[in-house]
Amino acid sequence: MSSSLRRRDPADQRTDVIAQFYDRHPYPPPANLDAAAPRSALERRAAHHLLWPARPVPETHRVLVAGCGTSQAVRHALLDPTAEVVGIDVSARSLEHSRRLVARHGVTNLELRRLPIEDVAALGARFDHIVCTGVLHHLADPAAGLQALRGVLAPGGAVTLMVYAPYGRAGVYLLQDYCRRLGVSTETADIADLVATLREIPPGHPISPLLRGTRDFADDDALADALLNPRDRAYSVPQLLELLEGAGLRMRRWARQAPYLPDCGSISETPHGRRIAELPAVEQHAALELFRGTMLRHTVLAAAADDPGAEQPDPTDPELAAARPIPSPTALAVQEKDRLPPGIAAALLNRAHTETDLVLFVDAAELALFRRIDGERTIAALGPGAPAFVRRLLRHDLVVLDASECAGMAP
Ligand SMILES: C[S@@+](CC[C@H](N)C(=O)[O-])C[C@H]1O[C@@H](n2cnc3c(N)ncnc32)[C@H](O)[C@@H]1O
């Protein structure tokens, strides 16, 4: 731990502007988790192998949800009853709501603590999976926060990190500045006036598509979270990778990678698709963020920089013949004939993508192959065309690869 972290009093973060803000506007806006049920065995395998393609699913593992807000840690505990989950947050009110959910759902595999991320070492534990989404960009020193999290990552562990992205949020930053200049507070009357004023925002304003179409503006607390947050910053792809590197971490992959790849979506049909594909991977991702212009956040899956098991498997590698593709739980085959081009049997898409161009058109033989993917059949058993097709499916986030029985893959 750095000396600056040692010197700081943990109470600083608990009384910080951010803790006060989230005590007033807990996030996500408190709701129940009645719809959350444990994942099926196949869903659990998909979630596990997204993080660890080559590691067998363990009996149990330790999960830290850092900055868990009102419900995220409880959701993790409910989805995976085999996990031992710890949730930390600086907002007492958010934790109170989480505790109510624990009681309501009879959750027994979760421990909640009021603790700043910067002082996570005080838990005296290491975690196989650290989840930190929508939090780090609010810290006074995000790099120190991420270093603290790296310090409690177990050997071979994985980090799921979500931070804001700058270009898609340009409208948010215009409005944050606007609200600051007017001195708009988080008092109920001020928020009501802001909501009324936003109804008249010009249709071409960069905030307009967000006001209409995202959950970030679904209610007053969410609106306050986006526009009146006392501290938030955003990371472009290169800035995020630098942040990871500074903390001794490295990217494994994006949680959903298709939006960052030049062979997926509309960019693949342009003269620049091939040109971008010739760049190093990181440059491809940076270019796609600029081309798309609408990304609101980046969710990256990372591992320790020196973790030998952090390589992404390539289904066309003969060593992967024994790998078993698992359909992504949110993958869908749309077969509305009158809406498909001639010769196309289905449009494969992942419902979790927000980008509507990320569709993989397949012919009848490919659709039949897709339907045979069940998490059990290996790439070899799927037949000679399978390696290249599974690679395309993987890149489009339509399958996850279980390579735990492939010799030569580091776990
Ligand atoms: C936007 S909410 C995200 C909540 C949750 N991660 C989710 O995705 O649903 C941000 C949360 O981070 C917490 N937070 C902010 N700074 C923190 C810190 N230094 N240590 C721990 N939690 C923090 C806030 O109190 C708030 O509950």
The ligand as a Gaussian input file, in Angstrom:
#p B3LYP/6-31G(d) Opt

LIG

0 1
 C      -23.251000       4.899000      -9.476000
 S      -23.250000       3.990000      -7.975000
 C      -22.927000       2.345000      -8.601000
 C      -23.453000       1.270000      -7.713000
 C      -23.178000      -0.170000      -8.198000
 N      -21.774000      -0.412000      -8.447000
 C      -23.980000      -0.492000      -9.428000
 O      -23.424000      -0.570000     -10.525000
 O      -25.203000      -0.695000      -9.273000
 C      -21.676000       4.409000      -7.240000
 C      -21.504000       3.830000      -5.841000
 O      -20.114000       3.928000      -5.466000
 C      -20.049000       4.290000      -4.107000
 N      -18.732000       4.893000      -3.859000
 C      -18.267000       6.081000      -4.312000
 N      -17.015000       6.297000      -3.875000
 C      -16.653000       5.200000      -3.155000
 C      -15.473000       4.808000      -2.458000
 N      -14.403000       5.595000      -2.413000
 N      -15.458000       3.609000      -1.845000
 C      -16.567000       2.787000      -1.869000
 N      -17.715000       3.125000      -2.494000
 C      -17.755000       4.301000      -3.139000
 C      -21.214000       5.260000      -3.945000
 O      -21.584000       5.429000      -2.601000
 C      -22.271000       4.594000      -4.790000
 O      -23.067000       3.694000      -4.027000

